[in-house]
Amino acid sequence: MAVIIRGAGDIATGIALRLHRAGFQIIMTDLPQPTSIRRTVCFSEALRLREVLVEDVRARRTDSAREALDIAGAGEIAVVADPACALLPELYPAALVDAILAKRNLGTSRDMAPVVIGVGPGFTAGEDCHAAVETMRGHTLGRVLYRGTPIPNTGIPGIVGGYGLERVLRAPAAGVFEPKMEIGQMVKAGQVAALVGGVPMRCTIDGCLRGLLQGGLTVPQGMKCGDIDPRCKRDHCFRASDKALAVGGGVLEALLHFGCRPDMLLNEGPGAAFGP
């Protein structure tokens, strides 16, 4: 049996890295056309490229539950284009982690697996999940809640290098996204990072372009499409963030709290011998 992670963006990938390195078998689900920004550290890229390496861990795309279980059992990450978790009955997971980060619950419930963990705002531990993990930067980042809900979404990005809202690039218009720069590139405020429907999306501050949406997607005006890191360390673009790993540590704690351990996932078959 494996741990299912809904979502395969940068936070979900940090969670997957932590759990994988602790010995868990991981299957991730995402949209057929993911909208991840920090693509160099997102296992969602496997859906576009067939396979991807993040740090030292490889992820592979598959379309079947059987192959997903085989990939996970072989020590790699399986990624499936299955946002609704239609394959869930065939995967009989030991645990499910909702790391979509939609700021609201998009349909996850406690009966989906023996242990269900919600990540970020929109979940209430003890109601729609067994535990919830805080994603707000600050003193409580990564803390596990066994009752209650994480801090509500403020709509304001956390401070990185002294910048919050300023470091986020948003679509200036609705239309097809056409990147003009690459992740890892050093940029200056005012430079054109992409065109959206032919309208320039300009860099807001100086720094390193840490994230940029993939080309060809049609996006609405105002959608987050890029991220600039004012710390100007290119290496950060290719490694999971402190936030992603902190949240991953919280998820690992919650799994262990409910008795979900890698050595208990070796027997295939529905159900589990543990859980709250």
For each residue, the residues with C-beta under 8 A, 3 or more apart:
1: 25 92 93 94 265 267 268 269 272
2: 24 25 26 27 68 69 72 73 78 91 93 94 265
3: 19 24 25 26 27 93 94 95 96 97 255 260 265
4: 27 28 29 85 88 91 93 95 96 97 113
5: 8 12 15 16 19 26 27 28 29 96 97 99
6: 12 28 29 83 85 96 97 98 99 100 108
7: 11 12 28 29 30 98 99 100 101
8: 5 12 13 16 28 29 30 34 36 42 43 44 46 47 59 79
9: 12 13 30 34 36 37 38 42 44 99 101
10: 13 14 36 37 38 41 42 211 240 241 244
11: 7 14 15 99 101 119 120 135 243 244 247
12: 5 6 7 8 9 15 16 28 42 43 44 97 99 100 101 119
13: 8 9 10 16 17 41 42 43 44 54 240 244
14: 10 11 17 18 41 240 241 243 244 245 247 248
15: 5 11 12 18 19 97 99 119 244 247 248 251
16: 5 8 12 13 19 20 26 28 43 57 59 77 248
17: 13 14 20 21 54 55 57 240 244 245 248
18: 14 15 21 22 245 248 249 251 252
19: 3 5 15 16 22 24 26 248 251 252 255
20: 16 17 23 24 26 57 77
21: 17 18 57
22: 18 19 252 262
23: 20 262 263
24: 2 3 19 20 255 262 265
25: 1 2 3 69 72 73 262 265
26: 2 3 5 16 19 20 72 77 78
27: 2 3 4 5 68 69 71 72 77 78 79 80 91 93
28: 4 5 6 7 8 12 16 43 44 59 77 78 79 80
29: 4 5 6 7 8 79 80 81 82 83 85 87
30: 7 8 9 34 44 47 79 80 81 83
31: 34 35 44 47 81 83
32: 47 81 83
33: 47 48 217
34: 8 9 30 31 42 44 45 47 48 214
35: 31 213 217 219 223
36: 8 9 10 39 42 44 45 211 213 214
37: 9 10 211 212 213 224 225 226 227
38: 9 10 41 42 183 210 211 227 237 241
39: 36 42 44 45 183 211 212 213 214
40: 45 54 183 184 237 238
41: 10 13 14 38 54 55 237 238 239 240 241 244
42: 8 9 10 12 13 34 36 38 39 45 52 54
43: 8 12 13 16 28 46 52 54 59 77 79
44: 8 9 12 13 28 30 31 34 36 39 47 48 79
45: 34 36 39 40 42 48 49 52 59
46: 8 43 49 50 51 52 59 60 61 77 79
47: 8 30 31 32 33 34 44 61 79 81
48: 33 34 44 45 214
49: 45 46 52 61
50: 46 60 61
51: 46 58 59 60 61
52: 42 43 45 46 49 58 59
53: 56 57 58 59
54: 13 17 40 41 42 43 57 59 240
55: 17 41 238 239 240
56: 53
57: 16 17 20 21 53 54 76 77
58: 51 52 53 76 77
59: 8 16 28 43 45 46 51 52 53 54 76 77 78 79
60: 46 50 51 71 76 77 78 79
61: 46 47 49 50 51 79 80 81
62: 67 68 71 78 79 80
63: 67 80 81
64: 67 68 87
65: 68 69 80 87 90 91
66: 69 70 90
67: 62 63 64 70 71 78
68: 2 27 62 64 65 71 72 78 80 87 91
69: 2 25 27 65 66 72 73 78 91 268
70: 66 67 73 74
71: 27 60 62 67 68 74 76 77 78
72: 2 25 26 27 68 69 76 77 78
73: 2 25 69 70
74: 70 71
75:
76: 57 58 59 60 71 72
77: 16 20 26 27 28 43 46 57 58 59 60 71 72
78: 2 26 27 28 59 60 62 67 68 69 71 72
79: 8 27 28 29 30 43 44 46 47 59 60 61 62
80: 27 28 29 30 61 62 63 65 68 87
81: 29 30 31 32 47 61 63
82: 29 85 86 87
83: 6 29 30 31 32
84: 107
85: 4 6 29 82 88 96 112
86: 82
87: 29 64 65 68 80 82 90 91
88: 4 85 91 93 96 112
89: 92
90: 65 66 87
91: 2 4 27 65 68 69 87 88
92: 1 89 269 270 271
93: 1 2 3 4 27 88 96 112 113
94: 1 2 3 113 114 115 260 264 265 272 274
95: 3 4 113 114 115 116 117 255 258 260
96: 3 4 5 6 85 88 93 108 112 113 115 116 117
97: 3 4 5 6 12 15 116 117 119 251
98: 6 7 105 106 108 116 117 118 119 123 129
99: 5 6 7 9 11 12 15 119 120 247 251
100: 6 7 12 106 119
101: 7 9 11 12 119 120 135
102: 105 106 122
103: 120 121 122 153
104: 121 122
105: 98 102 108 118 122 123 128
106: 98 100 102
107: 84
108: 6 96 98 105 112 116 118 123 128 129
109: 112 116 128
110: 116 127 128 129 130
111:
112: 85 88 93 96 108 109 116
113: 4 93 94 95 96 116
114: 94 95 258 260 271 272 274 275 276
115: 94 95 96 130 131 254 255 258 260 274 275 276
116: 95 96 97 98 108 109 110 112 113 128 129 130
117: 95 96 97 98 129 130 131 132 133 251 254 255
118: 98 105 108 122 123 124 125 128 129 131 132 133
119: 11 12 15 97 98 99 100 101 123 132 133 135 247 251
120: 11 99 101 103 123 132 133 134 135 150 153
121: 103 104 135 149 150 151 152 153
122: 102 103 104 105 118 149 153
123: 98 105 108 118 119 120 128 129 132 149 150
124: 118 127 128 129 132 148 149
125: 118 129 130 131 132 145 146 147 148 149
126: 130 146 147 148
127: 110 124
128: 105 108 109 110 116 118 123 124
129: 98 108 110 116 117 118 123 124 125 132
130: 110 115 116 117 125 126 146 254 258 275 276
131: 115 117 118 125 144 145 146 254 257 258
132: 117 118 119 120 123 124 125 129 144 145 148 149 150
133: 117 118 119 120 142 143 144 145 150 247 250 251 254
134: 120 140 141 142 143 144 145 150 151 247 250
135: 11 101 119 120 121 141 150 243 247
136: 140 141 150 151 154 158
137: 141 158 159 243
138: 141 158
139:
140: 134 136 143 151
141: 134 135 136 137 138 243 246 247
142: 133 134 246 247 249 250
143: 133 134 140 250
144: 131 132 133 134 250 253 254 257
145: 125 131 132 133 134 148 149 150
146: 125 126 130 131 257
147: 125 126
148: 124 125 126 132 145
149: 121 122 123 124 125 132 145 152
150: 120 121 123 132 133 134 135 136 145
151: 121 134 136 140 154
152: 121 149
153: 103 120 121 122
154: 136 151
155:
156: 164 165
157: 160 164 165 167 168
158: 136 137 138 164 243
159: 137 162 163 164
160: 157 163 164 167 229 230 231
161: 167 207 229 230 231
162: 159 230
163: 159 160 166 167 205 228 230
164: 156 157 158 159 160 167
165: 156 157 168
166: 163 204 205
167: 157 160 161 163 164 204 205 207 227 228 229 230
168: 157 165 204 224 226 227 228
169: 193 194 201 203 204 212 224 225 226 227 228
170: 201 222 223 224 225
171: 174 175 177 196 201 219 220 221 222 223 225
172: 196 199 200 201 202 221
173: 196 197 198 199 221
174: 171 196 197 218 219 220 221
175: 171 196 197 198 199 218 219
176: 196 197 216 217 218 219
177: 171 194 195 196 213 214 215 216 217 218 219 225
178: 194 195 196 215 216
179: 182 193 194 212 213 214 215
180: 192 193 194 195
181: 185 187 191 192 193 194 209 212
182: 179 185 209 212
183: 38 39 40 209 210 211 212 237
184: 40 208 209 234 237 238
185: 181 182 208 209
186: 207 208 209 232 234
187: 181 191 193 203 206 207 208 209 228
188: 191 203 206
189: 202 203 204 205 206
190: 202 203
191: 181 187 188 202 203
192: 180 181 195 200 201 202 203
193: 169 179 180 181 187 201 202 203 209 212 226
194: 169 177 178 179 180 181 200 201 212 213 225 226
195: 177 178 180 192 198 199 200 201
196: 171 172 173 174 175 176 177 178 199 201 219 221 225
197: 173 174 175 176
198: 173 175 195
199: 172 173 175 195 196
200: 172 192 194 195
201: 169 170 171 172 192 193 194 195 196 225 226
202: 172 189 190 191 192 193
203: 169 187 188 189 190 191 192 193 206 209 228
204: 166 167 168 169 189 228
205: 163 166 167 189 228 230
206: 187 188 189 203 228 230 232
207: 161 167 186 187 210 228 229 230 231 232
208: 184 185 186 187 228 229 231 232 233 234 236 237
209: 181 182 183 184 185 186 187 193 203 212 226 227 228 229 237
210: 38 183 207 227 228 229 236 237
211: 10 36 37 38 39 183 226 227 237
212: 37 39 169 179 181 182 183 193 194 209 225 226 227
213: 35 36 37 39 177 179 194 217 219 225 226
214: 34 36 39 48 177 179 217
215: 177 178 179
216: 176 177 178
217: 33 35 176 177 213 214
218: 174 175 176 177
219: 35 171 174 175 176 177 196 213 223 225
220: 171 174 223
221: 171 172 173 174 196
222: 170 171
223: 35 170 171 219 220
224: 37 168 169 170 227
225: 37 169 170 171 177 194 196 201 212 213 219
226: 37 168 169 193 194 201 209 211 212 213
227: 37 38 167 168 169 209 210 211 212 224
228: 163 167 168 169 187 203 204 205 206 207 208 209 210
229: 160 161 167 207 208 209 210 232 233 236 237
230: 160 161 162 163 167 205 206 207
231: 160 161 207 208 236
232: 186 206 207 208 229
233: 208 229 236
234: 184 186 208 237 238
235: 238 239
236: 208 210 229 231 233 239 241
237: 38 40 41 183 184 208 209 210 211 229 234
238: 40 41 55 184 234 235
239: 41 55 235 236
240: 10 13 14 17 41 54 55 244 245 248
241: 10 14 38 41 236 244 245
242: 245 246
243: 11 14 135 137 141 158 246 247
244: 10 11 13 14 15 17 41 240 241 247 248
245: 14 17 18 240 241 242 248 249
246: 141 142 242 243 249 250
247: 11 14 15 99 119 133 134 135 141 142 243 244 250 251
248: 14 15 16 17 18 19 240 244 245 251 252
249: 18 142 245 246 252 253
250: 133 134 142 143 144 246 247 253 254
251: 15 18 19 97 99 117 119 133 247 248 254 255
252: 18 19 22 248 249 255 256
253: 144 249 250 256 257
254: 115 117 130 131 133 144 250 251 257 258
255: 3 19 24 95 115 117 251 252 258 260 261
256: 252 253 259 260 261
257: 131 144 146 253 254
258: 95 114 115 130 131 254 255 274 275 276
259: 256 264 274 275
260: 3 94 95 114 115 255 256 264 265 272 274 275
261: 255 256 264 265
262: 22 23 24 25 265
263: 23 266
264: 94 259 260 261 272 273 274
265: 1 2 3 24 25 94 260 261 262
266: 263
267: 1
268: 1 69
269: 1 92
270: 92
271: 92 114
272: 1 94 114 260 264 275
273: 264
274: 94 114 115 258 259 260 264
275: 114 115 130 258 259 260 272
276: 114 115 130 258
